[in-house]
Amino acid sequence: EVQLVESGGGLVQTGGSLRLSCALSGDTLDYYTVAWVRQAPGEEREGISCITTSARSTYYKDSVRGRFLIAGDIAKNTVYLQMNSLKPEDTAVYYCAADIKAPTSKGATWYDVWEYDYWGQGTQVTVSS
């Protein structure tokens, strides 16, 4: 069974950086499309970045493009999200989500969070002003 475990969240000041990790177990990361999704209090889950590990394509929501960087390490079966220049509006629970079928292959977009079958438990990121 595929499992995802996130780590790396925490409290950081505005302008600071954090690196989130998403470790996949139970299968080979290279088969999966992996997205980072966040959910702020009272808000819906929002897809913010995605990597198709086999094709090495990456995608970003406009709100994080240029500040966040997604990368995959096949040897470690782990996807990372490097978050720089953090803002208070980045405060949320961050989840990684994975699917063996890329959402685009199902007629969806990478930020359609309901397309992902596997989810981690989430890690809290809080950015203080």
N, C-alpha and C positions, 0 to 999 in steps of 0.2 A: 504494500500500500504506500502510495506517495504521501510524504509528509513534508511540510515546510515549517521552518523555525526561524523567526526573525530575532535579531539582536542589534544592539547599538544605539537604541534610543536614549533620551535623557533630557536634561535641562541645559539650555545654552542661551547665552545673551544674543541680542540682535547683532547680526553681522558675523556670528560664529559659524562653526562647521560641525557636522556630524557625519559619520559613515555608518549606514545601516547594512546589515548582512542578512541574507536569506539563504539558509542551507536546505537543500533538497535531499531527501533520502528516499530510498525505495525504488529508484529508477535513475536513469542517466539524464543529467541536466540538458545535454545536447539535443534531446528529443523535444524539449518544451519551449513554449513561449511564456515568458515570465513578466509580470507587470508589478509595479509598485502602485498601491492604491492607498489613499488616505481618507480619513473621516474625522472632520472637526465636530465639536459638540453641536448637536441640533442640525447637522448637515447630512446630506447623502454621501455615500462613498464616491470618491472621485479618482479616476485613473490618472496618474501623473507621469508615468514613464513606463516603457516597455522595451524588452529586448527579445529578439528572436534569435536564440543562441546558435542555431545551425547557420543561419544566414548572416548573423552578426549585424542585423539591422536594429537601429534604436529609434525610439520615438519619445517625444516630450510634450507635455501640455505647455501652452504658452506661458503660463504663470511660473513655470520652473525652468524653462529653457534658458541656457546660459549660466544657470546657478547650480543645477543638479547634473550629475553624470552617472549613468547606469553602465555597469560592466559585468560580464560573466567570467567566472573562472571554472572551466570545465573540469580541470584536475581536482578542484576542491568541491565541485558540485554546488557552487555558491554564486549567487548574484548579489552585487553590491549597489548601493545608492549613495554616492558621495554628494552631500548637501552642503553647499557653501553660501555665504551671504544670506544666512537665514533671517527671516522676518517673523514678527509675531503672528502673521496670518498663515504661516506654515505650521502652526501648532495643531496637532491632530494625532490620532492613532494611525500608524503606518502599517499596512499589511502588504505582504507579497502574495501574489496569486499566480497560479500556473495552469496551463492547459497543454495537452499534447497536440491539439489542433490550434493553429493560429486563428484568432477570431476573424481575420480577413478571409480565411478559407471557408468560413461559414457565413459570409456575407455581412459580417459585423465589422466594427472598428476596434482597434486595440484598446480603446478606453471604455468599451462596453463591458463593465465589470462583471455583469451577470454571465458572461461567456466563459469565465474561468472556473474550472471544476475544483481546484485544490487551493486551499487558503491556509495561511499561517494564523497564529493567535494574535498577532499585532504587537507593536512596540510603541510606547508613548514618546512623542517628541513635543517638548514645550520650549518655546522661544520667548524669553522675557524681554520686555521693552526697556 
